[in-house]
């Protein structure tokens, strides 16, 4: 019996896309330019405090939109959060009543760009499902993910994110 190929796969980032992390970004301060240095690692640890993650509010209308879209489709969460944050991520998604779906998380200590990490994960999802039609919800501006999505022929939808909210306040 052959496996059914989904017509489309929805991919959803978490921070800044469905989770309003503006309060964490404000507490962490400006993002260091050099992502390979100690200052960036310290900033990331400040940004990803477990107690603060649970205080993220869902971004308006995103849960409802995801619910509508995934009714008869496949959904994957693909986040730049490290694997060590899986438990808090799953708790937050459940607490905020987001649909249950597989979550791809960055391996602990993985310092690749979000572009490189997400491209690898998305290509693996395409391979494992037999579907190359992706609709991606992602706010990422730092790592040229948007251009990679376009180069691959995937549809990228960028919701208003917490970075935009910070800049306008």
C-alpha positions as CSV (number, residue, x, y, z in Angstrom):
1,X,0.0,0.0,0.0
2,X,1.5,3.4,-1.0
3,X,1.7,6.4,1.3
4,X,-0.5,9.3,0.4
5,X,1.4,12.4,-0.6
6,X,0.0,15.6,1.0
7,X,-1.0,18.3,-1.5
8,X,0.8,20.9,0.6
9,X,2.7,21.1,3.8
10,X,2.5,24.0,6.2
11,X,5.6,25.0,8.0
12,X,5.4,27.3,11.1
13,X,8.2,29.0,12.9
14,X,7.6,29.8,16.5
15,X,9.4,32.8,18.0
16,X,8.1,36.0,16.3
17,X,5.7,34.1,14.1
18,X,3.2,32.5,16.5
19,X,4.8,33.5,19.8
20,X,5.1,37.1,20.7
21,X,8.6,37.2,22.1
22,X,8.9,41.1,22.2
23,X,9.3,41.1,26.0
24,X,12.2,38.6,25.8
25,X,13.8,40.6,23.0
26,X,13.6,43.8,25.0
27,X,15.0,42.1,28.1
28,X,17.9,40.5,26.1
29,X,18.9,43.9,24.5
30,X,20.3,44.5,21.1
31,X,21.3,41.4,19.1
32,X,25.1,41.2,18.7
33,X,26.3,41.4,15.1
34,X,28.9,38.5,15.5
35,X,26.8,35.3,15.9
36,X,30.0,33.2,16.4
37,X,31.1,35.1,19.5
38,X,30.5,34.7,23.3
39,X,28.4,37.9,23.4
40,X,25.9,36.3,21.0
41,X,25.8,33.1,23.1
42,X,25.1,35.2,26.3
43,X,22.4,37.2,24.4
44,X,20.8,33.9,23.2
45,X,20.8,32.5,26.8
46,X,19.1,35.7,28.0
47,X,16.6,35.6,25.2
48,X,15.7,31.9,25.8
49,X,15.0,31.8,29.5
50,X,12.5,29.1,30.1
51,X,10.5,31.2,32.6
52,X,10.2,34.0,30.1
53,X,9.2,31.7,27.2
54,X,6.1,30.6,29.0
55,X,5.1,34.2,29.2
56,X,5.0,34.6,25.5
57,X,1.5,35.4,24.2
58,X,0.3,33.9,21.0
59,X,0.4,36.5,18.2
60,X,-3.1,37.6,17.3
61,X,-5.1,35.4,14.9
62,X,-2.2,33.0,14.2
63,X,-3.7,30.1,16.1
64,X,-7.0,30.5,14.3
65,X,-5.2,30.8,10.9
66,X,-3.1,27.7,11.5
67,X,-6.2,25.8,12.7
68,X,-8.1,26.7,9.5
69,X,-5.2,25.8,7.2
70,X,-4.2,22.5,8.6
71,X,-7.6,20.9,8.9
72,X,-6.9,18.5,6.0
73,X,-3.2,19.1,5.6
74,X,0.2,18.5,7.2
75,X,1.8,20.9,9.7
76,X,5.4,20.9,11.0
77,X,6.8,23.4,13.4
78,X,10.4,24.3,12.5
79,X,12.1,26.5,15.1
80,X,15.6,27.8,15.7
81,X,15.2,27.0,19.4
82,X,17.7,24.4,20.6
83,X,16.6,20.8,21.5
84,X,17.1,21.6,25.2
85,X,14.0,23.8,25.0
86,X,11.7,21.1,23.7
87,X,9.8,20.6,26.9
88,X,8.9,24.3,27.4
89,X,8.1,24.6,23.6
90,X,5.7,21.7,23.8
91,X,4.1,23.0,27.0
92,X,3.7,26.5,25.5
93,X,2.1,25.1,22.3
94,X,-0.3,23.0,24.3
95,X,-1.1,25.8,26.8
96,X,-1.9,28.1,23.9
97,X,-4.0,25.4,22.1
98,X,-1.9,25.2,18.9
99,X,-2.4,22.1,16.8
100,X,-0.3,19.1,17.7
101,X,2.4,18.5,15.1
102,X,6.0,17.4,14.8
103,X,8.5,19.9,16.0
104,X,12.0,20.2,14.4
105,X,14.4,21.9,16.8
106,X,18.0,22.9,16.3
107,X,20.5,20.4,17.9
108,X,22.1,21.8,21.1
109,X,25.2,23.8,20.3
110,X,24.4,24.1,16.5
111,X,25.7,27.5,15.5
112,X,24.7,27.3,11.8
113,X,22.7,30.2,10.4
114,X,18.9,29.8,10.6
115,X,19.0,29.7,6.8
116,X,21.3,26.7,6.7
117,X,19.6,24.9,9.5
118,X,16.1,25.5,8.2
119,X,17.0,24.6,4.6
120,X,18.3,21.2,5.7
121,X,15.2,20.5,7.8
122,X,12.8,21.6,5.1
123,X,14.5,19.5,2.5
124,X,14.3,16.5,4.8
125,X,10.6,17.1,5.3
126,X,10.1,17.3,1.5
127,X,12.0,14.0,1.1
128,X,10.2,12.2,3.9
129,X,6.7,13.2,2.8
130,X,7.3,13.2,-1.0
131,X,5.8,16.7,-1.1
132,X,7.8,19.7,-2.3
133,X,4.9,22.2,-2.0
134,X,5.6,24.2,1.2
135,X,3.8,27.2,2.7
136,X,6.1,28.7,5.3
137,X,5.1,31.1,8.1
138,X,8.3,32.7,9.3
139,X,9.3,36.1,10.5
140,X,13.1,35.6,10.1
141,X,14.9,38.6,8.8
142,X,18.4,38.0,10.1
143,X,19.5,35.0,8.0
144,X,18.0,35.5,4.5
145,X,15.6,32.7,5.0
146,X,13.1,34.4,2.9
147,X,15.4,34.4,-0.2
148,X,16.2,30.7,0.4
149,X,12.4,29.9,0.5
150,X,11.9,31.8,-2.8
151,X,14.9,30.2,-4.4
152,X,13.4,26.8,-3.6
153,X,10.0,27.7,-4.9
154,X,8.3,27.7,-1.6
155,X,5.7,30.2,-0.5
156,X,6.8,32.4,2.4
157,X,4.2,34.3,4.4
158,X,5.6,36.7,7.0
159,X,3.2,37.6,9.8
160,X,3.6,40.9,11.6
161,X,6.1,40.0,14.2
162,X,7.3,41.1,17.6
163,X,10.4,42.8,16.0
164,X,8.1,45.1,14.1
165,X,6.2,45.8,17.3
166,X,9.4,46.7,19.1
167,X,10.5,49.1,16.4
168,X,7.2,50.9,16.4
169,X,7.0,51.3,20.2
